[in-house]
Amino acid sequence: MKKKILIVDDDPRNIFALKLSLKARGFEIESADSAQKAIDLLKKNTDVDLVLMDMMMPEMDGYEAIKIIRKDQEINQLPVISVTAQAMPEDFQKCIDAGADDYVKKPVDIDTLMSAIEKLI
């Protein structure tokens, strides 16, 4: 059975690039262009295996979205990888403190991302 990944990013170009790369590696892909849409989708679809969460989005950022996921009994065990252009050590810690399982910086190196995914699912 294919593993399903939810890509959350407000930039359609990022979703497109990640979707293309991950589908080529055999993953099923869902996407959301906002954190709220991602949370709504996760509450409806319990078959998502991992979330790639952009941290800098308008309205609700990835930090807040991950905190909401971690508080929800239905989805709080779902692996989440933070994806962000912020690459300072304190940014990594901020992602982990919010509840992310791992952190990948933009521009995303697909080998680094695959390594992070393989550790979690």
C-alpha positions, 0 to 999 in steps of 0.5 A: 500500500502506498504511503500518503503524504500531505504537502501544506504550502501556500506557494503552488510552485512548491507543492508542484515540485514536491508532488512531482518528486514524491509521486515519482518515488511511489507516494500518494500525495494530498495538498493544502494551500493553507494551514487551516485547510490542512487541519480540516483535511486531516480531521476528515482523512485519517489515512495520511501517513505524514505531513510536510508543513511549510512554516511561513504561511499567511493567516495561520503559520506552520508553528500554530498548525503543528500545535493544533495537530499535536493537541488533537487526539485523532491526529496527534501522533501523525509525523510532521516535517517542517519545511522552511526557508529559515535555516538558523539553529534557533529556527530548527529548535522553534520547529521542534518546540512546536511539535515537528518531528524533523526539519528540512530547509528550503530549497528542499534537497530531495535526498535530505527530504527522503532521508527524513521521510524514511526515518518517520514512516 
